[in-house]
């Protein structure tokens, strides 16, 4: 294999790696967008539930806090 052939092969591999990296970055950005949208949707649902049932929400939070405190003491 001569130097010119090796150079062309290296260029081809480099371009393929660049395309793959670009596609991976694009996929990561898409997934991050989806996760962010899902998190916002879940937050909005939780906020709605808390506004509709404030007493139950505070009671649940207090219960979770008590449970964590009991576990932490052990």
C-alpha positions as CSV (number, residue, x, y, z in Angstrom):
1,X,0.0,0.0,0.0
2,X,1.5,3.3,-1.0
3,X,1.4,6.6,0.9
4,X,-1.2,8.2,-1.3
5,X,-3.6,5.2,-0.8
6,X,-3.0,5.3,2.9
7,X,-3.7,9.1,3.0
8,X,-7.0,8.6,1.1
9,X,-8.0,5.8,3.5
10,X,-7.2,8.0,6.5
11,X,-9.2,10.9,5.1
12,X,-12.1,8.6,4.5
13,X,-11.9,7.2,8.1
14,X,-11.6,10.8,9.4
15,X,-14.7,12.0,7.5
16,X,-16.7,8.9,8.7
17,X,-15.7,9.6,12.3
18,X,-16.7,13.3,12.0
19,X,-20.1,12.3,10.5
20,X,-20.6,9.8,13.3
21,X,-19.7,12.3,16.0
22,X,-22.0,14.9,14.5
23,X,-24.9,12.4,14.4
24,X,-24.2,11.4,18.0
25,X,-24.2,15.0,19.1
26,X,-27.4,15.6,17.3
27,X,-29.0,12.5,18.9
28,X,-27.8,13.6,22.4
29,X,-29.3,17.1,21.8
30,X,-32.7,15.5,20.7
31,X,-32.8,13.2,23.8
32,X,-31.9,16.1,26.1
33,X,-34.8,18.1,24.6
34,X,-37.2,15.2,25.1
35,X,-36.1,14.7,28.7
36,X,-36.5,18.5,29.4
37,X,-40.0,18.5,27.9
38,X,-41.0,15.4,29.9
39,X,-39.6,16.9,33.1
40,X,-41.5,20.1,32.6
41,X,-44.7,18.2,31.9
42,X,-44.2,16.1,35.1
43,X,-43.5,19.3,37.1
44,X,-46.6,21.0,35.7
45,X,-48.7,17.9,36.7
46,X,-47.3,17.8,40.2
47,X,-47.9,21.5,40.6
48,X,-51.5,21.1,39.5
49,X,-52.0,18.2,42.0
50,X,-50.5,20.3,44.8
51,X,-52.7,23.2,44.0
52,X,-55.8,21.0,44.0
53,X,-54.9,19.2,47.2
54,X,-52.6,21.4,49.3
55,X,-53.4,19.7,52.7
56,X,-52.8,16.2,51.3
57,X,-49.6,17.4,49.7
58,X,-48.2,18.9,52.9
59,X,-49.2,15.8,54.8
60,X,-47.4,13.6,52.3
61,X,-44.3,15.7,52.4
62,X,-44.3,15.6,56.2
63,X,-44.7,11.9,56.1
64,X,-41.8,11.5,53.8
65,X,-39.7,13.8,55.9
66,X,-40.6,11.8,59.0
67,X,-39.7,8.5,57.3
68,X,-36.3,9.9,56.2
69,X,-35.6,11.2,59.7
70,X,-36.4,7.8,61.2
71,X,-34.1,6.0,58.7
72,X,-31.4,8.5,59.3
73,X,-31.4,7.9,63.0
74,X,-30.6,4.2,62.6
